[in-house]
């Protein structure tokens, strides 16, 4: 098997996306495109396609490992996935989720986890779920010079507390708490905040209320940018069809069709042919 890597000359010509780039895009009104990535090959393709931010998401627990929730994935596993992604990237900003259990214990634990991610992967930032409850951890990580992205609304690591994947912040009390949490994260220095599965009108209001980019997933078009799980976008996850996902391809059908033809050719000794033999 062989792989092809980007030359040093080509990489040198690429202007990297930074946290400052995202701030400038927000100020200019240019929407930010963000997708998940978990491996070298996918990261390279997404980077070449012009994605601004690649999130090494703890959703790897679902789409890569087959778990029901994001909770089982470990920090070591996240670091492995991030290492693979970073090797495939020349332009995009790479953000890594701190997984469940890697930062909830204390701000010291959070900092240790964030330092491991940055030192061992070469990624550019980390992401934490939550507002007031993780604010000290956010501040401590930022104090060490590590960029932090927040995540509010539906926070999958807290799914057993919520008990449902329904839209969050429909009631006044939760919406007000969300406003406070977003303001606190922005004032602490987070360079961006993901808003997941909240009413579009509220997301647009929140986006206008702070000076940092918001990235929506199931939060309407009024955010500074959008994020999806790449496997959902490409139609690889056939059993997951939430309202906020748009399938831009049907790769599940493409893959099974191609593999089926391969199996058939092997069975009837039509592969390999003379042109594929030495």
Secondary structure as GFF3:
##gff-version 3
##sequence-region A 1 278
A	DSSP	alpha_helix	8	13	.	.	.	ID=ss1
A	DSSP	alpha_helix	19	28	.	.	.	ID=ss2
A	DSSP	beta_strand	32	36	.	.	.	ID=ss3
A	DSSP	alpha_helix	40	48	.	.	.	ID=ss4
A	DSSP	beta_strand	53	56	.	.	.	ID=ss5
A	DSSP	alpha_helix	60	63	.	.	.	ID=ss6
A	DSSP	alpha_helix	75	87	.	.	.	ID=ss7
A	DSSP	beta_strand	93	97	.	.	.	ID=ss8
A	DSSP	alpha_helix	107	121	.	.	.	ID=ss9
A	DSSP	beta_strand	125	127	.	.	.	ID=ss10
A	DSSP	three_ten_helix	132	134	.	.	.	ID=ss11
A	DSSP	alpha_helix	135	143	.	.	.	ID=ss12
A	DSSP	beta_strand	148	153	.	.	.	ID=ss13
A	DSSP	three_ten_helix	156	158	.	.	.	ID=ss14
A	DSSP	alpha_helix	159	162	.	.	.	ID=ss15
A	DSSP	alpha_helix	172	188	.	.	.	ID=ss16
A	DSSP	beta_strand	192	196	.	.	.	ID=ss17
A	DSSP	alpha_helix	200	209	.	.	.	ID=ss18
A	DSSP	beta_strand	213	217	.	.	.	ID=ss19
A	DSSP	beta_strand	225	228	.	.	.	ID=ss20
A	DSSP	alpha_helix	230	233	.	.	.	ID=ss21
A	DSSP	alpha_helix	251	267	.	.	.	ID=ss22
A	DSSP	three_ten_helix	274	276	.	.	.	ID=ss23
###
